[in-house]
């Protein structure tokens, strides 16, 4: 909505948003007493409230208010926010409130070790704010710290004070010339108001900290998310049908390097979305542009054989060829486009020529003259190729594709590829076992789950490929049930663990969604809200 205007307009807009969010927060039963209990003795006499204000286009502005009561703290923050929006003519599209609920005093000399210990196994998950004084006059929310890269996660695991002081100066907060003897780590109970309503945020310092709580991730919710994401992707597609590769969230700069495999994967995903949810054909013209753009990257060696060529690098990669096969097959299914189906077959023939008969595996990179440049670069290419070739067999009933898929699968089984936790194995076996019921293929899929279940359970990062692995395994298992297919691994398979992990990993995907309460701290929120990061 266009809510720009005078200083008074911006102030009134803030007050209206604050009133709605205030009423939502203060309706929570016994909230103030709960916060005081969580703070504990020594920290619960003064309460602190942060308000983050975003116009949806620029990085959020953050203010903090303190008071003897929660209402006093909120009013102090609101007053500071009011002065800010009037001075900067800042309209309020998103408003987030953070109520400090846990504080821990830590010696500055121990801060680096504490960050390293708390940051998680991937090194960039320190989920606490930091205040440089007890009064919270120089303080940073966890979201501010991570969205502005104020911690050196790569080397020292310590604060980058030069960047912190620049950031504090920008928000007219006191700078820190030297670290005090102690600093204060804190977490918050968070709440956000966006254009659709108000939401409570995760308050435990875990991967869902600061992200809205979603009670049920069902088909309706997923379809809404997919629609929003598809809409954003099409909005960012150029006139020539090329999708935006992405943006660096801290700098806001676009990722410039052309990613042919990524472009094909985007067309594939959006074609599948359109087939399932876009019955009205709202995105038909956009899909046509994307398919045309991908077609311009396809080169023919002869009338029956084609490859996806990255002109920028002069390379033909297995990954781009595989994703292009899938993109054209998916586009054909969505739009009933015979030309795309034919292109997919030619690309499939190209894949057949990339298989090394001595190993049963692909040569991963070719030069533009079709000579082999690199034999192996990414082990997932081979399992993904099995899926693409199996899809082609389902489309054409050409035995060459099925035989090649089986040859490649046998090589993967011999080399124990389940050790890599590759989701493409599960996807490929789901497709291959539609046409070949060999026991070893079903066992290969089940073993891919068994060998990686502990990792799937313990890794904290949001990884879509884990959910893909689990969903495909679920489908294979239920297929075996329906067709009365029994193997040794099937008989001992832990179905309950599969279901539990599938649900939990699907919910973990929400931690990769750039909801407004997350994206508002990025440099250009408008480029990332509704997408994944």
C-alpha positions in Angstrom: 0.0 0.0 0.0 1.2 3.6 -0.7 1.3 5.1 2.8 4.1 7.5 2.2 3.5 11.1 3.1 4.3 13.8 5.6 6.0 13.4 9.0 2.6 13.4 10.7 1.2 10.8 8.3 4.2 8.5 9.1 3.7 9.1 12.8 0.0 8.3 12.6 0.7 5.2 10.6 3.2 4.0 13.2 0.7 4.6 16.0 -2.0 2.7 14.2 0.3 -0.3 13.7 1.6 -0.1 17.2 -2.0 0.0 18.6 -2.9 -3.2 16.7 0.3 -5.0 17.8 0.0 -3.7 21.3 -3.5 -5.0 21.7 -2.4 -8.4 20.3 0.5 -8.7 22.7 -1.2 -7.4 25.8 -4.1 -9.8 25.4 -1.6 -12.6 26.3 -2.5 -13.9 29.7 -0.1 -12.9 32.5 2.6 -11.9 30.0 4.4 -9.4 32.2 4.6 -11.8 35.2 5.8 -14.5 32.8 8.6 -12.3 31.5 9.6 -11.3 35.0 9.9 -14.9 36.0 11.9 -15.7 33.0 14.3 -12.8 33.6 14.8 -13.9 37.2 16.1 -12.0 40.2 18.6 -9.3 39.3 17.2 -8.6 35.9 13.4 -8.3 36.3 13.0 -4.8 37.9 13.4 -3.0 34.6 11.8 -4.3 31.4 13.0 -3.7 27.8 11.0 -3.6 24.6 12.5 -3.3 21.1 10.4 -2.0 18.2 11.6 -2.7 14.6 10.0 -0.6 11.9 10.2 -1.5 8.2 8.7 0.2 5.1 9.1 -3.1 3.2 11.8 -1.6 1.0 14.7 -0.9 3.3 16.4 -2.5 6.3 14.4 -2.1 9.5 15.1 0.6 11.9 15.2 -0.6 15.5 14.6 1.3 18.8 14.6 0.2 22.4 12.5 1.4 25.3 12.8 0.6 29.0 10.5 0.9 32.0 9.4 -0.4 35.3 6.4 -2.0 33.7 5.8 -3.6 30.4 3.5 -0.8 29.4 6.1 1.8 30.3 8.7 0.0 28.3 6.4 -0.3 25.3 5.4 3.4 25.5 9.1 4.4 25.7 9.9 2.3 22.6 6.9 3.7 20.8 7.9 7.3 21.6 11.4 6.6 20.3 9.9 5.0 17.2 7.6 8.0 16.7 10.5 10.4 16.6 12.4 8.2 14.2 9.6 7.8 11.6 8.9 11.5 11.7 12.5 12.4 11.2 13.0 9.9 8.4 9.6 10.1 6.8 9.4 6.3 7.4 6.1 4.6 6.7 5.3 1.4 8.7 4.5 -1.7 6.7 5.9 -4.2 9.1 6.2 -3.7 12.9 8.0 -6.2 15.2 8.1 -6.1 19.0 10.7 -7.9 21.0 10.3 -8.2 24.7 13.5 -9.1 26.5 12.8 -12.2 28.6 16.2 -13.7 29.4 19.4 -11.9 30.2 22.8 -13.4 31.0 25.9 -11.4 32.0 29.0 -12.8 30.3 32.7 -11.7 30.7 33.8 -10.1 27.4 37.0 -12.2 27.5 34.8 -15.3 27.3 32.4 -14.0 24.6 34.2 -15.6 21.6 34.2 -19.0 23.2 30.6 -18.6 24.1 29.6 -17.6 20.6 31.5 -20.6 19.2 29.8 -23.0 21.7 26.3 -21.7 21.0 26.6 -21.1 17.3 25.7 -24.7 16.4 27.4 -27.3 14.2 27.2 -25.1 11.1 28.9 -22.2 12.9 26.4 -19.4 12.1 23.6 -19.9 14.6 24.3 -17.6 17.5 20.7 -16.8 18.4 21.1 -14.2 21.2 21.1 -10.4 21.2 24.0 -8.5 22.8 23.8 -5.4 25.0 27.0 -3.5 25.9 25.5 -2.0 29.0 22.9 -2.9 31.7 20.6 -0.1 30.6 20.3 -1.5 27.0 21.3 1.9 25.5 23.8 0.2 23.2 22.2 -3.1 22.3 21.6 -5.3 19.3 18.9 -7.8 18.5 20.0 -11.2 17.3 18.4 -10.4 13.9 20.4 -7.2 13.6 23.6 -9.1 14.4 23.2 -11.9 11.9 21.5 -9.8 9.1 24.5 -7.4 9.2 27.2 -10.0 9.7 28.5 -8.4 12.9 30.1 -11.7 14.1 33.2 -13.2 12.5 31.9 -16.7 12.3 34.7 -17.8 9.9 37.8 -17.2 12.0 37.7 -15.7 15.5 34.0 -16.4 16.4 34.0 -12.9 18.0 32.4 -9.6 17.4 33.5 -7.3 14.6 33.6 -4.1 16.6 34.4 -1.8 13.6 31.2 -2.9 11.9 29.2 -2.8 15.1 30.2 0.8 15.8 29.3 1.8 12.3 25.9 0.2 12.7 25.3 1.7 16.2 26.2 5.1 14.9 23.7 4.7 12.0 21.0 4.1 14.6 22.1 7.0 16.8 23.1 4.6 19.6 26.2 5.0 21.8 29.2 3.4 20.2 31.6 1.1 22.0 35.2 2.3 21.9 36.4 -0.7 23.9 34.5 -3.7 25.2 33.3 -3.4 28.8 34.4 -6.0 31.3 31.1 -7.8 30.7 28.3 -7.8 28.1 24.7 -9.0 28.4 23.4 -11.7 26.2 19.6 -11.8 25.9 16.6 -13.4 24.1 13.2 -12.1 23.5 9.5 -13.0 23.2 8.8 -11.7 19.7 5.6 -10.5 17.9 5.1 -9.1 14.4 2.4 -7.3 12.6 2.4 -7.6 8.8 -0.1 -6.7 6.1 -2.2 -9.8 7.0 -2.3 -9.7 10.8 -0.3 -10.3 13.9 1.8 -13.4 14.8 3.7 -14.8 17.8 7.4 -15.7 17.1 9.5 -18.6 18.3 11.1 -17.6 21.6 13.5 -20.4 22.3 17.1 -19.7 21.0 16.9 -22.4 18.4 16.6 -22.4 14.6 13.0 -21.2 14.6 13.8 -18.3 17.0 12.3 -15.1 15.8 10.2 -16.8 13.1 6.4 -16.9 13.3 4.8 -19.9 14.9 2.9 -22.1 12.4 0.5 -24.5 14.1 -0.2 -26.8 11.2 1.8 -27.2 8.0 -0.9 -28.8 5.9 -1.7 -28.8 2.2 -3.6 -25.4 2.4 -0.7 -23.7 4.1 1.9 -25.2 1.7 -0.2 -24.2 -1.3 -0.4 -20.6 0.0 3.4 -20.6 0.4 4.0 -22.0 -3.0 1.7 -19.5 -4.6 3.4 -16.6 -2.9 6.9 -17.9 -3.8 5.9 -18.6 -7.4 4.4 -15.1 -7.7 7.7 -13.6 -6.4 9.8 -15.6 -8.7 7.7 -14.6 -11.7 7.8 -10.9 -10.6 11.6 -11.1 -10.6 11.9 -12.8 -14.0 13.3 -10.6 -16.7 11.6 -9.8 -19.9 13.7 -12.4 -21.8 12.4 -15.2 -19.5 15.5 -15.5 -17.2 14.9 -15.9 -13.5 16.8 -13.8 -10.9 19.6 -16.0 -9.6 19.1 -14.6 -6.1 20.4 -11.9 -3.8 23.0 -11.6 -1.1 20.8 -10.7 1.9 23.4 -8.6 3.7 24.5 -6.4 0.9 21.3 -6.7 -1.2 23.4 -7.1 -4.3 22.1 -9.6 -7.0 24.0 -12.9 -7.6 25.2 -12.2 -11.1 26.8 -15.4 -12.2 24.5 -17.2 -14.6 23.3 -20.6 -13.3 22.0 -22.7 -16.2 21.1 -25.7 -14.0 19.3 -23.3 -11.6 17.3 -21.7 -14.4 16.2 -25.1 -15.6 15.3 -26.2 -12.0 13.2 -23.1 -11.6 11.3 -23.8 -14.8 10.8 -27.4 -13.6 9.5 -26.4 -10.2 7.2 -23.7 -11.5 5.8 -26.0 -14.2 4.9 -28.5 -11.5 3.4 -25.7 -9.4 1.3 -24.6 -12.4 0.1 -28.1 -13.1 -1.1 -28.5 -9.5 -2.3 -25.1 -8.6 -2.6 -22.7 -11.6 -5.7 -24.2 -13.4 -6.6 -20.7 -14.5 -3.4 -20.3 -16.4 -2.3 -17.1 -14.7 1.3 -17.8 -15.3 1.1 -19.5 -18.7 2.7 -16.7 -20.6 5.5 -16.4 -18.1 6.2 -20.1 -18.3 6.3 -19.9 -22.1 9.0 -17.1 -21.8 11.0 -19.2 -19.3 10.8 -22.3 -21.6 11.8 -20.2 -24.6 14.8 -18.8 -22.6 16.0 -22.3 -21.7 15.5 -23.5 -25.2 17.9 -20.8 -26.4 20.6 -22.6 -24.4 20.1 -26.0 -26.0 22.6 -27.0 -28.7 22.3 -29.9 -31.1 25.1 -32.2 -32.0 22.9 -33.9 -34.6 19.2 -34.1 -35.3 18.6 -36.5 -32.4 21.1 -35.4 -29.8 21.2 -32.2 -27.8 23.0 -30.7 -24.7 22.5 -27.7 -22.5 25.4 -25.3 -23.1 26.5 -22.6 -20.7 27.9 -20.1 -23.2 29.5 -18.0 -20.4 31.8 -20.9 -19.4 31.9 -22.8 -22.7 30.9 -25.9 -20.8 28.3 -28.6 -21.0 27.6 -29.9 -17.5 25.7 -33.0 -16.6 23.8 -31.0 -14.0 22.5 -28.5 -16.5 21.5 -31.3 -19.0 19.7 -33.3 -16.3 17.8 -30.3 -15.0 16.9 -29.3 -18.6 15.5 -32.8 -19.3 13.3 -32.5 -16.2 12.3 -28.9 -17.0 11.1 -29.8 -20.4 9.3 -32.9 -19.2 7.6 -30.9 -16.5 6.7 -28.1 -18.8 5.2 -30.6 -21.3 3.1 -32.1 -18.5 1.9 -28.6 -17.4 1.3 -27.1 -20.9 1.0 -30.2 -23.2 3.8 -28.9 -25.3 5.1 -31.5 -27.8 8.1 -29.5 -28.7 9.3 -29.6 -25.1 8.8 -33.3 -24.9 10.9 -33.8 -28.1 13.6 -31.5 -26.7 13.7 -33.6 -23.5 14.3 -36.8 -25.6 17.2 -35.2 -27.5 18.7 -34.1 -24.2 18.2 -37.6 -22.9 20.1 -38.9 -25.9 22.8 -36.5 -25.0 23.0 -37.9 -21.5 23.4 -41.4 -22.9 26.5 -40.3 -24.7 27.9 -38.9 -21.5 27.9 -42.3 -19.8 31.3 -43.9 -19.5 30.6 -47.6 -20.3 33.6 -48.7 -18.3 32.2 -47.3 -15.0 28.5 -46.9 -15.6 28.8 -43.3 -14.5 28.5 -40.0 -16.3 31.3 -37.8 -17.6 30.2 -34.7 -15.7 31.7 -31.9 -17.8 32.1 -31.6 -21.6 33.8 -28.9 -23.7 31.7 -27.1 -26.2 33.0 -29.5 -28.9 31.5 -32.4 -26.9 34.9 -33.8 -25.8 35.3 -34.8 -22.1 36.6 -32.0 -19.9 36.1 -33.5 -16.4 35.0 -37.0 -15.5 33.6 -36.4 -12.0 32.7 -33.1 -10.2 29.4 -33.7 -8.2 28.4 -37.2 -7.1 24.7 -36.2 -7.1 24.7 -35.9 -10.9 24.7 -39.6 -11.4 21.7 -40.3 -9.2 19.9 -37.4 -10.7 20.6 -38.8 -14.1 18.9 -42.1 -13.1 15.8 -40.1 -12.3 15.9 -38.1 -15.5 16.4 -41.3 -17.6 13.6 -43.1 -15.7 11.3 -40.2 -16.4 12.2 -40.4 -20.1 11.4 -44.1 -20.2 8.0 -43.4 -18.6 7.4 -40.8 -21.3 8.7 -42.8 -24.3 9.0 -46.5 -23.3 12.4 -46.4 -25.1 14.4 -49.2 -23.5 17.7 -47.4 -24.0 16.7 -45.0 -21.2 15.6 -47.7 -18.8 18.7 -49.8 -19.4 21.0 -46.8 -18.9 19.2 -46.0 -15.6 19.6 -49.5 -14.4 23.3 -49.6 -15.4 24.0 -46.4 -13.5 22.0 -47.5 -10.5 24.0 -50.8 -10.3 27.2 -48.7 -10.3 25.8 -46.5 -7.4 24.9 -49.6 -5.4 28.4 -51.1 -5.9 30.0 -47.9 -4.7 27.7 -47.6 -1.7 26.3 -44.2 -2.6 24.0 -44.2 0.4 26.9 -42.9 2.4 26.5 -39.5 0.9 22.9 -38.8 2.1 21.9 -37.9 -1.5 18.2 -37.2 -2.0 18.4 -38.0 -5.7 18.9 -41.7 -4.9 15.5 -41.8 -3.2 13.8 -39.7 -6.0 15.4 -41.9 -8.7 14.4 -45.2 -7.0 10.8 -43.9 -6.6 10.7 -43.5 -10.4 12.8 -46.5 -11.4 10.8 -49.0 -9.3 7.7 -48.1 -11.3 9.2 -50.0 -14.2 11.6 -52.4 -12.5 10.6 -54.2 -9.3 14.0 -55.6 -8.6 14.6 -56.1 -4.8 17.9 -54.4 -4.8 16.4 -51.2 -6.0 13.8 -51.1 -3.3 16.5 -52.0 -0.7 18.7 -49.2 -2.1 16.0 -46.6 -1.4 15.3 -48.0 2.1 19.0 -48.2 2.9 19.4 -44.5 1.8 17.1 -43.6 4.7 18.5 -46.1 7.2 22.1 -44.9 6.6 21.2 -41.3 7.0 18.4 -41.1 9.5 20.7 -40.0 12.3 22.0 -37.1 10.2 18.6 -36.2 9.1 17.5 -36.0 12.7 20.5 -34.1 14.1 21.4 -31.5 11.5 19.8 -28.2 12.4 20.0 -26.3 9.1 16.9 -26.0 6.9 17.7 -28.3 3.9 15.0 -29.0 1.3 16.9 -32.0 0.0 16.3 -33.8 3.3 12.6 -33.4 3.0 12.7 -34.6 -0.6 14.6 -37.8 0.5 12.1 -38.5 3.2 9.0 -37.9 1.1 10.3 -40.2 -1.7 11.1 -42.8 0.9 7.6 -42.6 2.2 6.2 -43.1 -1.3 8.4 -46.1 -2.0 7.5 -47.7 1.3 3.8 -47.2 0.8 4.2 -48.5 -2.8 5.8 -51.7 -1.4 2.9 -52.0 1.0 0.3 -51.6 -1.7 2.0 -54.1 -4.0 2.9 -56.6 -1.3 6.6 -56.3 -2.1 8.7 -57.6 0.8 12.5 -57.4 1.3 14.7 -57.9 4.3 15.0 -54.1 4.8 11.3 -53.7 4.4 10.5 -56.1 7.2 12.7 -54.3 9.7 12.1 -50.8 8.4 11.3 -48.1 11.1 8.2 -46.6 9.5 7.3 -44.5 12.6 10.7 -42.8 12.6 10.3 -42.1 8.9 7.0 -40.3 9.5 8.3 -38.4 12.5 11.3 -37.2 10.6 9.3 -36.3 7.5 7.0 -34.0 9.6 9.8 -32.4 11.5 12.0 -31.8 8.5 9.0 -30.3 6.6 8.5 -27.9 9.5 12.2 -27.1 9.5 11.8 -25.8 6.0 9.9 -22.8 7.4 13.1 -21.6 9.0 14.4 -21.0 5.5 11.4 -18.8 4.5 12.1 -15.1 4.4 9.0 -14.1 6.4 8.7 -10.3 6.9 10.0 -10.6 10.5 13.2 -12.1 9.1 13.6 -10.3 5.8 12.9 -6.8 7.3 16.5 -6.8 8.7 18.0 -7.6 5.3 19.4 -4.8 3.1 16.5 -5.0 0.5 13.6 -6.8 2.1 11.4 -6.3 -1.0 13.7 -8.6 -3.0 13.5 -11.5 -0.5 10.2 -11.5 1.4 8.3 -14.6 0.5 11.3 -16.4 -0.9 13.8 -18.8 0.6 17.2 -17.9 2.0 
